[in-house]
Amino acid sequence: MSFRLDLPQTFAERVSALDEGRHLAGMWVCSGSPVAAEIAAASGMQWVLIDAEHSPIGLETTTSLLRAMNGYPATPVVRVPVNDRVVIKQFLDLGAQNLLVPMVDTEADAEAAVAAVRYPPRGVRGVGSALARASRWNAVDGYLSRAEELLSLTVQIESATAVDNAAAIAAVDGIDQVFVGPSDLAASMGLLGQQTHPEVTDAVARTFEAVRAAGKPVGVNAFDPDQARKYLEAGASFVLVGADVGLMMNGARAWAQTWVQD
């Protein structure tokens, strides 16, 4: 009897299937805890970002988090630490279907990210799928020939330079969607820690316009609820509105304020 195994729907497929005016709401997992990842995936959030850039999460931990989230309706996306072909290869081979590549400032950066997720002759990804979770150790039929359709690539615009290049970045073939990071964007504009400064939100809005004009979906990070709603009204298709570590700290501090005596 022939057994066929396939992989879940990609983040790009989920985003592209959205009706007009609809969006995907998600949250970060930064703690590295499989329990936190599973809770996030079971919470009702539609996507969960595993952050391997600003956290202690590495390759082995990412694999554990993906396994913890398996079978839940939330779509896992992994932010790799750097736009590097070797690093990207490793995260792809461990089974990350949906990648977010940070600090993409130029069209050339975007093209490098695309090349890193594609096998030759269209890219430079090393071939090791038979030994890797990516293909479920060759249980996914035709993985090598179908890899591009089984993967989703999001690039992150988070600098003033990237805002200027947003149209060219979004137009690169192989970029499925663009994600805007207001925190680093604000820092690059000399407004460190001021993500909701009018100049920053204006830069985000201009990025939205450029990306959408290129025919690509755009998303954004916005922990401020009012600002998140404004970004959704401005055309964001996906948004991150919280993080496991932030929710735990806020809850713990509120509980301490209730119970700890001065």
Buried (B, 14 or more C-beta within 10 A) or exposed (E): EEEEEEBBBBBBBBBBEBEEEEBBBBBBBBBBBBEBBBBBBBBEBBBBBBBBBEBEBEEEBBBBBBBBBEEBEBBBBBBBBEBBBEBBBBBBBBBBBBBBBBBBBBBEBBBBBBBBBBBEEEBBBBEEBEEBBBBBEEEBEEBEEBBBEBBBBBBBBBBBEBBBBBBBBBBBEBBBBBBBBBBBBBBBBEBEEBBBBEBBBEBBBBBBBBBBEBEBBBBBBBBEEEBBBBBBEBBBBBBBBBBBBEBEEEEEEEEEEEEEEE
